[in-house]
């Protein structure tokens, strides 16, 4: 027995040093499910919310993986951007069929919530979508609606957890004020929430859907302090057309607010969200204004582009391009405030913050952020106000995490 324990201890030490030398291995919830031959779904009728990004470490789609293991998969459901994950943002979608036989119902069409009658044909609804860590990215809104529908229908809900690609950034931004809930602000977490979809599902069960039968298939080998592309062999699959890399996911919370202005957020270019501009911008002047803030972890350069779609289609735009130099120092929300303060200062009649107030406030979760930008409130005061929101959230929900640092 002593010899057995000694050998076991030596094996654990060896595995630790191998992991340190060659990088950590990450297994998503789907990979864990695959390793068990989908035992957790055995004998159940199953529905699956997913899109083309729902693949295993081996590159196999989740629905084919389930069918290979004999899962009784009844249908698929797809969020914004459709099952292909290629449809433009905000475009309403209908259903489709994959592999000639498996129906895909849209959760971004006439309704954004699963049909209760439809749910009665399954025993469990599985959620496997890649989130990107910002509250306004609608996949967690889809998850909330699905959890609500399952709670009403008495159907179990299962989450196959996936990494948050902008970890280990701290939570930041404003919370959602009462009366400002929307599909881009459906879950009451900080704007940059620093949680996985599994952790958000657990948070929603504990705060809203206490009677829901929730099962989370957690990841293995995941740590909150490790950047997603530091895991050996991990592949980031684009969850939507304009989030085509982990860097784009990282910068998205810094530039997404420009969607509610008259400045292009880079859609229709080869660097969406990584660059922004408009015909009325003087790049050199804006660059000087932004650089004066000396933001850590990010640099800026002047850029020109002609969008092929979206705002200013086929027009010459002038603006800035972001380059993240230190991902652990970069603060997307602080960067968003700097960009908005500079643009409002230089182009108050052209930026369009007042005209886009409804959408902007929904993205921010509050009118306070826009009002502070319009009044040119100092950056420190904006960050302090948002930090108060985050600290109150953290005080109320200290045990919301599944994974260690």
Secondary structure by P-SEA (a helix, b strand, c coil): caaaaaaaaaaaaaaaaaaaaccbbbbcaaaaaaaacccccccccbbbbbcccccccccccaaaaaaaacccccbbbbccccccccccccbbbbbbcccccbbbbbcccccccccccccccccbbbbbccccccccccaaaaaaaaaaaaaaacbbbbbbccccccccccccccccccccccccccccccccccccaaaaaaaaaacccccccccccccccccccccccccccccccccccccccaaaaaaccccccccccccccccccccccccccccccaaaaaaaaaaccccccbbbbbbbbbbcccccccbbbbbbbbbbcccccccaaaaaaaaaaaaaaacccccccccaaaaaaaaaccaaaaaaaaacccaaaaaaaaaaaaaaaaaaccccccccc
